[in-house]
Amino acid sequence: MEILADKLRPQKLSDVIGQNHLVGPGKILSNLVNNKRLFSLILYGKPGIGKTSIAAALVSELNMRYKFMNATINNKNDFDTAIAEAKMYGEMVLIIDEIHRMNKDKQDLLLPYIENGTIILIGLTTSNPYHKINPAIRSRCQIFELHELTIKDIATGLKKACSFLENINIDEETLNYIANLASGDLRSALNLLEMAYYSTCDGKISLETIKSINSKPVFFHDKGGDGHYDVLSALQKSIRGSDVDAALHYLARLIEAEDLDSIYRRLSVIAYEDIGMANPGIGPRVMAAISASELVGLPEARIPLGQIVVEMALSPKSNSSHMALDAALNDIHKGNTGNVPPNIKTNSSEYLYPHNYPNSWVKQEYMPNNLKGKKYYLPKDNKIEQNLYKIYKEMRNEQ
């Protein structure tokens, strides 16, 4: 029996719920369809937000031969069969779910056919492909991130679904309750609606009907209209602003949403962007907390994450190192480069090896001529950074 979520599967991009940044008029995937072209790509984002729907709509609108596969369920023989079909027809779209779990044997098998265009790959994943997908596959695909669906998006999908359920009777309040309960997962919302419908004798679905099936409290990850990225931004700004309680609040919201990947990425950035040289050991400690969290999983992952966020919020702050690099990059973008000084070129006979001199330092020029004397790094006023900079200046006999 076909389930409601499959009945609602879009046949064209304009039927996709949300993801207007990709499928809206004039956006990249819509333009690909209009130009009747498709390239290998990876769609990533949370469950139930439209990855499979977009893949299905693309092959449907372009009228392309395709095959759905799963990186964990389908074995190497299944992939051999898919490649044989692609060779027979000259071209085929291979839609692979959970592509981040694809083992090396399957990847090696597919790579040459993706390379020569026999197979057009559409990879689907809930994990960040920059972290989880083999670079060889990644480099052959364009990567697109799907945004979390809003409560309004979910409600829109539920209203569409109601047209497939004969004599359904459900009010706006109950539809919105289901939308809230779904936490951005349209598939979950549709499954709940369908079960509620068939659990009644007359098609009338009330709040009590929904609560009797799913009693978990509604979690407003998007409370007050804040988006997913607003919560991540609030976490970073609370840590940057040394407000430990606010930081723990936003961490709790992200943990409740079970969004560990986003937490890991953001904490890794904060360690170097906002704390940096004021507490240089924070980066490795963040990675240790992430490793521990990955090892134990939820709910225990909250313990190392809570500890590292407290330490980060309480740490002194400095953005000096990344501001220094940005200043250097700005010079590069402006064309302020110049030649590498002769004394530090490869195999230079003029190079003075610092370790042969007292304190492992000897005066020589490292900057290109037109940037001599340029200062990018400006230390902040914190104990660790000032002590390091003091040693640096003493070594160079600077005041």
C-alpha positions in Angstrom: 0.0 0.0 0.0 1.3 3.4 -1.0 1.8 5.7 2.1 0.6 9.3 2.2 4.2 10.7 2.0 4.8 8.8 -1.3 1.5 10.0 -2.7 2.5 13.6 -2.1 5.9 13.1 -3.7 6.3 16.0 -6.2 6.5 15.3 -10.0 8.0 18.8 -10.6 10.2 21.2 -8.7 7.3 23.7 -8.3 5.5 21.2 -6.2 8.4 20.9 -3.7 7.6 22.3 -0.2 10.1 24.9 0.9 13.7 25.1 -0.4 13.0 28.2 -2.5 16.7 29.0 -2.5 17.2 26.0 -4.8 13.9 25.3 -6.6 12.2 28.8 -6.7 11.8 30.7 -10.0 15.2 31.6 -11.5 17.1 29.5 -8.9 19.8 27.0 -9.8 17.9 23.7 -9.9 15.0 25.3 -11.7 17.3 26.7 -14.3 18.9 23.3 -14.8 15.5 21.9 -15.6 14.7 24.8 -17.9 18.0 24.2 -19.7 17.4 20.5 -19.8 20.7 19.7 -18.1 21.7 17.8 -15.0 25.0 17.4 -13.3 26.2 15.2 -10.4 25.2 16.8 -7.1 24.8 16.1 -3.4 21.8 17.3 -1.4 22.2 17.4 2.3 20.1 18.4 5.2 18.0 17.1 8.1 15.5 14.2 7.6 12.1 14.9 6.0 13.0 18.3 4.4 12.8 17.3 0.7 16.1 15.7 -0.4 14.4 12.7 -2.0 11.5 14.8 -3.3 13.9 17.2 -5.1 15.8 14.2 -6.6 12.5 12.6 -7.8 11.2 15.9 -9.2 14.5 16.5 -11.2 14.5 13.2 -12.9 10.7 13.4 -13.5 10.8 16.8 -15.1 13.8 16.0 -17.2 12.3 12.6 -18.2 15.6 10.9 -17.4 16.2 7.2 -16.7 17.1 6.8 -13.1 17.6 4.3 -10.3 17.1 4.7 -6.5 19.7 3.0 -4.3 20.8 3.0 -0.7 24.5 3.1 0.2 24.1 0.6 3.1 21.3 -1.7 1.8 22.4 -2.2 -1.8 25.5 -4.4 -2.2 28.3 -4.3 -4.8 26.4 -6.6 -7.2 23.5 -4.1 -7.2 25.9 -1.3 -8.1 27.4 -3.5 -10.9 23.9 -4.0 -12.3 23.2 -0.3 -12.2 26.4 0.5 -14.1 25.6 -2.2 -16.7 22.2 -0.5 -17.2 23.8 2.9 -17.5 26.2 1.6 -20.1 23.3 0.0 -22.0 21.3 3.2 -22.2 24.3 5.6 -22.4 23.4 7.6 -19.4 21.5 7.1 -16.2 20.8 9.1 -13.0 21.8 7.2 -9.9 20.1 8.5 -6.7 21.9 7.2 -3.7 20.5 7.7 -0.2 22.8 7.8 2.8 25.7 8.4 0.5 28.0 9.3 3.4 27.9 5.5 4.3 29.1 4.3 0.9 32.2 2.1 1.4 35.4 2.5 -0.7 34.7 -0.5 -2.9 31.4 1.0 -4.2 33.0 4.5 -4.5 35.9 3.1 -6.6 33.4 1.2 -8.8 31.3 4.4 -9.5 34.1 7.0 -9.9 35.1 6.4 -13.5 31.5 6.4 -14.7 30.7 9.6 -12.8 33.8 11.0 -14.4 32.9 10.1 -18.0 29.2 11.1 -17.5 27.7 7.6 -17.9 26.3 8.0 -14.4 24.9 11.3 -13.1 25.0 11.0 -9.3 22.5 12.5 -7.0 23.7 11.8 -3.4 21.3 12.3 -0.5 22.7 12.6 3.1 21.8 14.0 6.5 25.5 14.5 7.3 27.7 17.4 6.3 29.3 16.1 3.1 32.4 18.2 3.7 33.0 16.0 6.8 31.5 12.7 5.9 31.8 12.1 2.2 35.0 10.8 0.5 36.8 13.7 -1.3 37.0 11.8 -4.5 33.2 11.6 -4.7 32.7 15.1 -3.4 35.0 16.7 -5.9 32.9 15.4 -8.8 29.7 16.8 -7.4 28.1 20.2 -6.7 26.9 20.4 -3.1 23.6 22.0 -2.1 22.4 22.4 1.5 18.6 22.2 2.1 17.2 24.5 4.7 15.1 23.4 7.6 11.4 23.6 6.9 9.4 26.2 8.8 6.1 25.4 10.6 4.3 27.3 7.8 6.0 24.9 5.2 4.9 21.8 7.2 1.4 23.2 7.5 1.3 23.8 3.8 2.3 20.2 3.1 -0.3 18.9 5.6 -3.0 20.8 3.9 -2.0 19.4 0.5 -2.0 15.9 2.0 -5.6 16.3 3.3 -6.9 16.2 -0.3 -5.7 12.6 -0.5 -7.7 11.6 2.6 -11.4 11.2 1.8 -13.9 13.0 4.2 -11.1 14.1 6.6 -12.2 16.6 9.2 -9.3 18.5 10.9 -9.2 22.1 12.1 -6.4 24.6 11.7 -5.3 24.3 15.4 -4.7 20.6 15.1 -2.9 20.9 11.8 -0.6 23.5 13.4 0.0 21.3 16.4 1.1 18.5 14.1 3.4 20.9 12.2 5.0 22.0 15.5 5.3 18.5 16.7 7.2 17.5 13.5 10.3 19.7 14.4 10.8 20.5 10.7 10.4 16.9 9.4 7.5 16.9 6.8 7.6 13.1 6.4 7.1 12.7 10.1 4.2 15.1 10.0 2.6 13.3 7.1 3.0 9.9 8.8 1.4 11.2 11.9 -1.5 12.7 10.0 -2.1 9.5 8.1 -2.0 7.3 11.2 -4.4 9.7 13.0 -6.8 9.5 10.0 -6.9 5.8 9.9 -7.2 5.5 13.7 -10.6 7.2 13.6 -13.9 5.7 12.5 -15.2 8.9 10.9 -12.1 10.8 9.7 -12.4 13.4 12.4 -9.0 14.3 13.8 -8.8 16.3 17.0 -6.0 17.5 19.3 -6.8 14.6 21.6 -6.5 12.1 18.7 -2.9 13.4 18.0 -1.9 13.4 21.6 -3.1 9.9 22.1 -0.7 8.8 19.3 2.2 11.1 20.0 2.4 12.2 23.6 5.8 13.9 23.5 5.7 17.6 24.3 5.9 20.1 21.4 9.4 21.4 21.2 9.6 24.8 19.7 13.1 24.8 18.2 12.0 27.9 16.2 10.3 29.6 19.2 9.2 33.2 18.5 10.1 32.9 14.8 13.8 32.3 15.4 15.3 30.2 12.6 17.7 27.3 13.0 20.6 29.5 12.1 19.5 32.2 14.5 19.8 29.7 17.4 23.3 28.7 16.2 24.2 32.5 16.0 22.8 33.0 19.5 25.0 30.2 20.8 28.1 31.8 19.3 27.3 35.3 20.4 26.5 34.2 23.9 29.9 32.4 24.2 31.6 35.4 22.6 29.9 37.7 25.1 30.9 35.4 28.0 27.3 34.8 29.1 27.6 31.2 30.3 23.9 30.8 31.1 22.6 32.0 27.8 25.2 29.8 26.0 23.9 26.8 27.9 20.3 27.7 27.0 21.0 27.7 23.3 23.1 24.6 23.6 20.1 22.9 25.3 17.8 23.9 22.4 20.2 22.5 19.8 20.6 19.3 21.8 16.9 18.9 22.2 16.7 19.2 18.4 19.4 16.5 18.3 21.4 18.6 15.9 24.9 17.4 17.0 26.6 18.1 13.6 25.7 21.8 13.7 26.8 22.0 17.3 30.2 20.4 16.4 30.8 22.7 13.5 29.9 25.9 15.4 31.9 25.1 18.5 34.9 24.3 16.3 34.6 27.8 14.7 34.1 29.6 18.0 37.2 28.0 19.5 39.4 29.7 16.9 37.3 32.8 15.9 36.4 34.1 19.3 38.7 32.5 21.9 41.8 31.9 19.8 45.1 33.1 21.3 43.5 34.1 24.6 43.2 30.3 25.4 45.1 28.4 22.6 44.4 25.0 24.2 40.7 25.4 23.6 40.8 24.0 20.0 42.1 20.6 21.0 39.8 20.4 24.0 36.8 21.2 21.8 37.8 18.4 19.4 38.2 16.0 22.5 34.7 17.0 23.6 33.3 16.3 20.1 35.1 13.0 19.9 33.6 12.0 23.3 30.1 13.1 22.2 30.4 11.1 19.0 31.6 8.0 21.0 28.8 8.0 23.6 25.9 9.6 21.5 22.8 11.1 22.9 21.7 11.6 25.7 25.2 11.3 27.3 26.7 13.6 24.6 25.2 16.5 26.5 27.8 16.0 29.3 31.0 16.7 27.4 29.2 19.3 25.3 27.9 21.1 28.4 31.4 21.2 30.0 33.2 22.5 26.9 30.5 25.2 26.4 30.9 26.4 30.0 34.7 26.5 29.6 34.4 28.4 26.3 32.0 31.0 27.8 34.3 31.5 30.8 37.5 31.7 28.7 39.1 35.1 27.9 38.4 36.1 24.3 40.6 37.1 21.4 40.0 37.4 17.6 43.5 38.7 16.9 44.8 35.7 14.9 41.9 35.4 12.4 41.8 39.2 12.1 45.5 39.1 11.2 45.0 36.5 8.6 42.0 38.4 7.1 44.2 41.5 6.8 46.9 39.4 5.0 44.2 37.9 2.7 43.0 41.4 2.0 46.4 42.3 0.7 46.5 39.3 -1.5 43.1 40.2 -3.0 44.4 43.7 -3.7 47.5 42.3 -5.4 49.9 43.3 -2.7 52.1 40.3 -2.9 55.6 40.7 -4.3 58.3 38.1 -4.9 59.6 35.8 -2.2 62.9 37.1 -0.8 65.9 35.3 -2.4 67.2 34.2 1.0 64.1 32.0 1.8 63.6 30.5 -1.7 63.9 26.8 -2.2 67.6 25.6 -1.8 68.8 29.2 -1.2 72.4 29.4 -0.2 71.7 32.7 1.6 69.2 31.2 4.0 70.2 31.5 7.7 69.0 28.5 9.7 67.5 29.9 12.9 68.2 26.8 15.0 71.9 27.5 14.5 71.6 30.8 16.4 71.0 31.7 20.1 67.3 31.5 21.1 66.7 29.9 17.6 66.4 33.4 16.0 68.5 35.3 13.6 67.7 38.6 11.9 66.8 38.1 8.2 64.0 39.3 5.9 61.0 37.1 5.3 58.5 39.5 3.8 58.4 40.5 0.1 60.2 43.8 -0.6 57.0 45.9 -1.0 55.6 44.6 2.3 58.6 45.1 4.5 57.6 46.2 8.0 53.9 45.3 7.4 52.2 44.3 10.7 49.1 42.0 10.4 49.1 40.6 13.9 48.0 42.9 16.7 47.8 41.1 20.1 44.8 41.6 22.3 45.2 42.5 26.0 45.0 39.1 27.6 47.6 37.3 29.8 48.5 34.5 27.5 48.7 36.6 24.3 50.6 39.4 25.9 53.2 37.0 27.5 53.8 35.3 24.1 54.1 38.6 22.3 56.5 39.9 25.0 58.8 36.8 24.4 58.5 37.4 20.6 59.6 41.0 20.9 62.4 40.2 23.4 63.7 37.6 21.0 63.8 40.1 18.2 65.2 42.9 20.3 62.1 45.0 19.7 60.7 47.4 22.2 
